[in-house]
């Protein structure tokens, strides 16, 4: 994905995968998390929202998600999360083949 110097504390970035889907990667005080990048409500990119602690807020309608668990704090819903590790200064996101197939957005009201 990239080096830890590319993602300062309190920031999030979008990472595009080969099939065009996206992940959001977050730095929360030196702890790294990854989720799918699209809000299940209307498909807005979560990286265009606001990160406050462990909560990312969708910039479109304000749905909030805990980046650790993917749990939606606004309505009973969730986003997919991914395991992240740092090795030799590089942030690495673990994606298993089934996760990769399920990344295509499925939006709903």
VEXLUMKE-775431 format. One record per atom (N, C-alpha, C): residue in one letter; x, y, z; chain. Coordinates in steps of 0.05 Angstrom, whole numbers. Atoms other than C-alpha are relative to their C-alpha. Layout:
N
REC,a,X,Y,Z,A
...
# end
This chain:
109
REC,x,16,-24,0,A
REC,x,0,0,0,A
REC,x,17,25,0,A
REC,x,-17,-23,-1,A
REC,x,53,50,20,A
REC,x,14,1,27,A
REC,x,-14,-3,-24,A
REC,x,98,75,75,A
REC,x,-16,15,21,A
REC,x,15,-14,-21,A
REC,x,75,100,143,A
REC,x,3,30,-2,A
REC,x,-3,-29,3,A
REC,x,103,168,126,A
REC,x,-20,13,-19,A
REC,x,20,-10,19,A
REC,x,50,174,71,A
REC,x,-27,5,13,A
REC,x,26,-1,-13,A
REC,x,-7,171,121,A
REC,x,4,11,28,A
REC,x,-4,-13,-26,A
REC,x,-2,221,179,A
REC,x,-23,-7,19,A
REC,x,22,5,-19,A
REC,x,-42,211,243,A
REC,x,-24,18,-4,A
REC,x,25,-14,4,A
REC,x,-115,231,236,A
REC,x,-8,2,-29,A
REC,x,5,-1,29,A
REC,x,-113,221,160,A
REC,x,-10,-26,-10,A
REC,x,8,24,14,A
REC,x,-144,172,112,A
REC,x,5,4,-29,A
REC,x,-5,-2,29,A
REC,x,-128,155,40,A
REC,x,-16,-23,-13,A
REC,x,13,20,16,A
REC,x,-162,117,-15,A
REC,x,21,-16,-16,A
REC,x,-18,17,14,A
REC,x,-127,58,-47,A
REC,x,-16,-15,-21,A
REC,x,15,14,21,A
REC,x,-152,33,-115,A
REC,x,12,-27,-5,A
REC,x,-8,27,6,A
REC,x,-149,-41,-128,A
REC,x,-2,-5,-30,A
REC,x,0,5,29,A
REC,x,-138,-72,-197,A
REC,x,-27,-2,-14,A
REC,x,26,2,13,A
REC,x,-212,-84,-209,A
REC,x,-16,27,1,A
REC,x,13,-26,-2,A
REC,x,-228,-10,-195,A
REC,x,-14,5,26,A
REC,x,11,-5,-27,A
REC,x,-256,-20,-125,A
REC,x,20,14,17,A
REC,x,-18,-16,-16,A
REC,x,-227,20,-69,A
REC,x,-2,-8,30,A
REC,x,-2,2,-29,A
REC,x,-204,13,3,A
REC,x,5,27,12,A
REC,x,-7,-24,-16,A
REC,x,-200,68,55,A
REC,x,20,-10,21,A
REC,x,-20,7,-21,A
REC,x,-138,65,100,A
REC,x,3,24,18,A
REC,x,1,-21,-20,A
REC,x,-137,105,164,A
REC,x,24,-3,19,A
REC,x,-20,-1,-21,A
REC,x,-83,126,214,A
REC,x,-13,14,24,A
REC,x,11,-11,-25,A
REC,x,-113,135,283,A
REC,x,21,-1,21,A
REC,x,-22,-2,-20,A
REC,x,-56,158,328,A
REC,x,20,-23,-2,A
REC,x,-20,21,5,A
REC,x,-7,109,297,A
REC,x,-11,-28,-2,A
REC,x,13,26,4,A
REC,x,-57,51,293,A
REC,x,-13,2,-28,A
REC,x,10,0,28,A
REC,x,-76,32,221,A
REC,x,-23,-19,-3,A
REC,x,25,15,5,A
REC,x,-144,8,198,A
REC,x,-7,2,-30,A
REC,x,9,-1,28,A
REC,x,-175,-8,130,A
REC,x,-29,-10,-2,A
REC,x,28,8,5,A
REC,x,-247,-12,107,A
REC,x,-5,3,-30,A
REC,x,9,-7,27,A
REC,x,-284,-12,41,A
REC,x,-3,30,0,A
REC,x,0,-29,1,A
REC,x,-285,60,17,A
REC,x,-28,12,-7,A
REC,x,26,-11,8,A
REC,x,-359,67,-2,A
REC,x,-21,-3,21,A
REC,x,22,1,-20,A
REC,x,-416,84,45,A
REC,x,-22,-16,-12,A
REC,x,22,16,11,A
REC,x,-472,33,38,A
REC,x,-26,15,-5,A
REC,x,24,-15,4,A
REC,x,-524,88,39,A
REC,x,-3,9,-29,A
REC,x,2,-11,27,A
REC,x,-511,125,-26,A
REC,x,26,-2,-16,A
REC,x,-24,5,15,A
REC,x,-441,103,-46,A
REC,x,22,22,0,A
REC,x,-21,-21,-2,A
REC,x,-401,165,-26,A
REC,x,26,-12,10,A
REC,x,-26,9,-9,A
REC,x,-327,155,-15,A
REC,x,4,9,29,A
REC,x,-4,-6,-29,A
REC,x,-313,151,60,A
REC,x,24,18,4,A
REC,x,-25,-16,-3,A
REC,x,-244,182,50,A
REC,x,-5,29,-6,A
REC,x,7,-28,4,A
REC,x,-280,246,29,A
REC,x,-15,11,24,A
REC,x,14,-8,-25,A
REC,x,-313,249,98,A
REC,x,20,9,21,A
REC,x,-17,-9,-22,A
REC,x,-285,268,166,A
REC,x,7,-23,19,A
REC,x,-9,20,-20,A
REC,x,-244,222,211,A
REC,x,5,14,26,A
REC,x,-3,-11,-27,A
REC,x,-251,237,285,A
REC,x,4,-24,18,A
REC,x,-7,23,-16,A
REC,x,-215,186,328,A
REC,x,-4,-25,-17,A
REC,x,5,25,15,A
REC,x,-239,117,307,A
REC,x,-25,1,-16,A
REC,x,25,-3,15,A
REC,x,-301,144,272,A
REC,x,4,16,-26,A
REC,x,1,-14,26,A
REC,x,-306,161,198,A
REC,x,-29,8,-5,A
REC,x,27,-10,6,A
REC,x,-366,204,179,A
REC,x,-2,5,-30,A
REC,x,5,-3,28,A
REC,x,-392,200,108,A
REC,x,-7,30,-5,A
REC,x,4,-28,6,A
REC,x,-389,269,77,A
REC,x,-27,6,-14,A
REC,x,25,-5,15,A
REC,x,-454,260,38,A
REC,x,-24,3,19,A
REC,x,23,-1,-18,A
REC,x,-506,245,92,A
REC,x,6,-4,29,A
REC,x,-8,0,-28,A
REC,x,-467,239,157,A
REC,x,-1,-27,13,A
REC,x,-1,26,-13,A
REC,x,-470,164,168,A
REC,x,28,-4,12,A
REC,x,-25,4,-14,A
REC,x,-416,145,218,A
REC,x,7,-29,4,A
REC,x,-9,27,-2,A
REC,x,-374,82,221,A
REC,x,24,-2,18,A
REC,x,-24,6,-15,A
REC,x,-325,54,271,A
REC,x,20,-14,-18,A
REC,x,-20,12,19,A
REC,x,-262,39,229,A
REC,x,12,-25,11,A
REC,x,-11,24,-12,A
REC,x,-242,-16,278,A
REC,x,-18,-24,-7,A
REC,x,19,23,2,A
REC,x,-305,-59,270,A
REC,x,-17,2,-26,A
REC,x,18,-4,23,A
REC,x,-341,-29,210,A
REC,x,-29,5,7,A
REC,x,27,-4,-10,A
REC,x,-403,-20,253,A
REC,x,-9,29,-6,A
REC,x,12,-26,4,A
REC,x,-448,37,232,A
REC,x,-12,10,26,A
REC,x,9,-12,-25,A
REC,x,-463,83,290,A
REC,x,-26,16,-4,A
REC,x,23,-17,7,A
REC,x,-521,117,254,A
REC,x,-25,-17,-3,A
REC,x,22,18,5,A
REC,x,-565,59,231,A
REC,x,11,-29,3,A
REC,x,-10,27,-2,A
REC,x,-561,-17,237,A
REC,x,11,-10,-26,A
REC,x,-13,8,25,A
REC,x,-511,-30,181,A
REC,x,30,-2,7,A
REC,x,-29,1,-4,A
REC,x,-436,-41,173,A
REC,x,14,0,-27,A
REC,x,-18,1,23,A
REC,x,-378,-36,124,A
REC,x,21,-22,5,A
REC,x,-20,21,-2,A
REC,x,-326,-89,110,A
REC,x,26,12,10,A
REC,x,-26,-8,-10,A
REC,x,-260,-83,148,A
REC,x,21,-20,-9,A
REC,x,-22,16,9,A
REC,x,-192,-111,131,A
REC,x,23,1,20,A
REC,x,-23,1,-18,A
REC,x,-132,-132,172,A
REC,x,23,16,-11,A
REC,x,-23,-17,8,A
REC,x,-74,-83,170,A
REC,x,24,-6,18,A
REC,x,-25,3,-15,A
REC,x,-2,-93,191,A
REC,x,21,19,-11,A
REC,x,-22,-16,8,A
REC,x,60,-51,189,A
REC,x,25,-17,1,A
REC,x,-24,15,1,A
REC,x,124,-85,167,A
REC,x,22,17,-13,A
REC,x,-23,-15,10,A
REC,x,190,-49,158,A
REC,x,-8,27,-11,A
REC,x,9,-27,8,A
REC,x,155,18,154,A
REC,x,-21,1,-22,A
REC,x,20,2,21,A
REC,x,104,-6,102,A
REC,x,-27,-8,12,A
REC,x,27,7,-8,A
REC,x,29,-8,113,A
REC,x,-10,-21,-20,A
REC,x,9,22,17,A
REC,x,1,-74,87,A
REC,x,-28,-7,8,A
REC,x,28,8,-5,A
REC,x,-73,-91,80,A
REC,x,-3,-28,-11,A
REC,x,5,28,7,A
REC,x,-93,-164,79,A
REC,x,-27,-3,-13,A
REC,x,25,5,14,A
REC,x,-145,-181,27,A
REC,x,0,-29,-10,A
REC,x,2,28,9,A
REC,x,-167,-253,17,A
REC,x,-18,0,-25,A
REC,x,14,1,26,A
REC,x,-196,-274,-50,A
REC,x,-30,4,3,A
REC,x,29,-4,-3,A
REC,x,-268,-277,-24,A
REC,x,-6,30,6,A
REC,x,4,-29,-5,A
REC,x,-262,-206,4,A
REC,x,2,16,-25,A
REC,x,-5,-14,24,A
REC,x,-235,-182,-62,A
REC,x,-24,-1,-19,A
REC,x,23,4,18,A
REC,x,-295,-210,-100,A
REC,x,-24,16,11,A
REC,x,23,-13,-12,A
REC,x,-344,-177,-51,A
REC,x,3,30,2,A
REC,x,-5,-28,-3,A
REC,x,-315,-107,-57,A
REC,x,-17,18,-19,A
REC,x,16,-16,18,A
REC,x,-362,-85,-113,A
REC,x,-23,13,17,A
REC,x,20,-13,-16,A
REC,x,-409,-33,-83,A
REC,x,-28,-10,-4,A
REC,x,28,7,0,A
REC,x,-480,-52,-65,A
REC,x,-14,20,17,A
REC,x,12,-23,-15,A
REC,x,-516,12,-46,A
REC,x,-29,-4,5,A
REC,x,29,2,-6,A
REC,x,-584,18,-14,A
REC,x,-8,25,16,A
REC,x,11,-22,-15,A
REC,x,-630,68,20,A
REC,x,0,-5,29,A
# end
